[in-house]
Structures are given as structure tokens and as C-alpha cells.
């Protein structure tokens, strides 16, 4: 059975975007980006909410010619996407389908039938997957910034027993923390 992975860049105080919606402070440098590329390379499907999907569409035509950026764009383009939205009429890029509602049982079946791991992108959709007990791994990149307020990486109401599986410190001060859900 495939795993569902929630990966997110976040500030030290736990935000993915500040109170103005900005997240430029979390932009990964080359070392972090290459590491993320390697984590995402084996994924088969991304699950997104509408806003995260609209942010990620950038990678369909990423104009940056930097090799590690183009590598990520190719990885992202070759991955299937499921977008949960009541407002999007149809997908605007290839390998994408729209679902009107998040259905935990459908995601559970997708995990069971997938040979490749899946990721859930965006804190709001991830909160639904977390509440349904679907997230198996947390790949958190803690960026050396405190933003004070904004969109939280993890839902306030979540109660999780996690086990630290891996860590890495990068030259720019970012720290990678990989947690698995502890079996009870």
C-alpha cells in the first residue's frame, strides 16, 4: 500500500505563509531544492486543494532555466494531480482531474491501489487528510524565519503521536524533519 505524505516548508513558528499570504521567505536554495526533488521523484500522485493547485501550476511552464528548478518542473509535470474544488470547472493542465469533495474513503482506496506514494499539498486539505487518519509521513522543512501570524502548517485541533524517522540540517539553516505516525 502506498503512503500519503504531507510535505511542507514552514517557519520556525509553524506558518506556511505570513498574514499577508506571502511565502517568499521560505524559498528553498539549491541544496534544499535538490533534496526536495529527490523526495518527490518517486511520487505518483499529488492531492491539492484549489489554492495550492493554482500556486503549483507555475511548474507546468516554470521559466527558470536553472537545472535543479527544471528538474523539479519535470518531476511535477510527470506526476498525476487530484484537485479538490467546488469552483474549478475543469483542469487547466495535463494529468489532472477535479474532485468536488474530499472523500476520505476514496483517498484510502487510492492509497491501497497505488504502487507509488502520494502527497497531500496545502495545509487546509492536509488538515482533512490528517483528521481522517490518512497521512502516514510528515516531511517538514523548518525555515529559519519567524513570521508571527498567517496560515498554519498543521491544524490546531490535530493530536498526533509521531516518531522521528530522519533529520537533516542544510547550509542555509533550514532543518528537515521526517516523522512517521507512531503505531498505537
N, C-alpha and C positions, 0 to 999 in steps of 0.2 A: 504494500500500500504506500502511496506517495505521501509525503509530509507537506503540510501547509506552513509556510514560513512568513513571518512578519518581519520585514527589514525596514529600518528607518534611521535617518540621520536626525539627531536631536541635540538640543542644547544641554548643558550641564543641569539646568533646572527643569528639563523634561519637555521642552517645546519643539515642535517641528516647524513652526512659523511664529513670528512675533505678532503682537496685537494689531499690526498694520497688514498682516498677511505676507510679510517678506520672509524669505528663507535663504537669501543670498549669502548670509553669514555661514551657512552650512555647506557651501560649495566645496566638494572634495578636490584636493590637489591630485597630482598624477599618481602618487603612491597609493592613496586611498581609492582612487578611481579604478586603478588596475586590480586591486584586491576585490572591489565590488564586482568588477567584470567577471572575475574568476568564480565568485559566489553565484552569480546569475547565469553563467554559461550553461549549467545543467538543467535549468528550469524549463518546464514545458508550457506552463500557463500562468498568466498574471490575472488576478482578480482586482478590479478597480471600481471605485465609485466614480461618478461623472467628473467631479472636480480633479481628482487625481489623473484620470484618463486624459482630460483636457491639458493638464500640465505635461504629461508624458508624451503626448503627440509630437512634441518637439523632436523626439528621437526618430521619428519617421523620416525627417529630412535634415537632421542636425547639420547645420552649415559649418561647424567647426571641423577643420581638417586634421586636427591633432590625432595621431594614430590611436591612442587609448580611448579617445572620445568616439572615433569612428568604429572602433572595436565594440564599444558598448552599443552604439546605434545598431550595428549588425546583429548583436545578440538580442536586443529588444525587438527588432523587426522580425526575427525568426521565431518569436515566441507567440503563442496564442494569447488572446486577451478576452476576458469576460467583463463587461461593463454593466454595473447595476445602476440603472437610471430610469426614472419615470418620464423624463423630458426629452432625452435624445431620440430622435426619430429613427435613425439608422447609423451604423458605424461609418466613420469617415476614412478609415484606413483598413488595410488588409488584415486578415487573421483575427478579426474582432467580431464578437457577437454581443448583442444587447439583451439583458435580462431586466424585466421591470421591477422585480422584488428580489431581495436576498433570501434565498431558500437554503437553510442550513442542511436539510436532508439532501438536496441536490448537490451541494458542495461536498458533503460526506461521500456521496456516490461518485463524484468526480475524482476525489482522492483515491477511493477504492479501485477505480478503473484506470488510473493513470500510472504509467511507468516512470514518468518524470515528476519531480517535486513541483509544487505550485507555490506562488507567493500571493499575499494579500497586500495591496498598496493603499495607503491612506489611513489615517487614524480613525475616521468615522466607520468605514467598512470593516477595518480590523477590529473595532470595538464589538461589532456584531458577531464576527467570527470568534473572538475571544469569549464572548458571553455564551456562545453555542458550544464551546469546548473544542473548537476545530483547529486552533493554532497549536502546532507541535514545537516549533522553534522560533526564538526571538533573536534577530540579528540587529543589535543596537549599536549605532555609531555615535558615541558621545563626543560632540564637537566642543572645543574649549571656548565656549561663549555662554553668557547668561543673558537671556533676553527679557526676563521679568514677567511676561504675560504672553498670551497667544493661544495657539492650538496645541493641545497636549498630545504627546506621543502615545500615551497609554490612557485608557479610560479611568476616571476616578473611581468608579464602582467595581473595578476588577479586583479579584482576590486570587492570586496565583502562587503556587508553590513551584519554584523554578530551581533548576540545577545548573550551575555554571559549567559549560562544556568547553569553552575556548575563549581566549583573550588575545589581543594584540594592541600594542601601542605604536602609533605612527609618528613620524618625524615632525608633523605639524601639530602634535598634541592631541589629535583625535584618538579615542580609545574604542576598540571593537570589543563588544561583549556578546558572546553567543550563549543563550540559555535554552535549555530544553525543559519541557514541562515534566515535573517530577511525578512519577507514578505513585498513586496512593493505594 
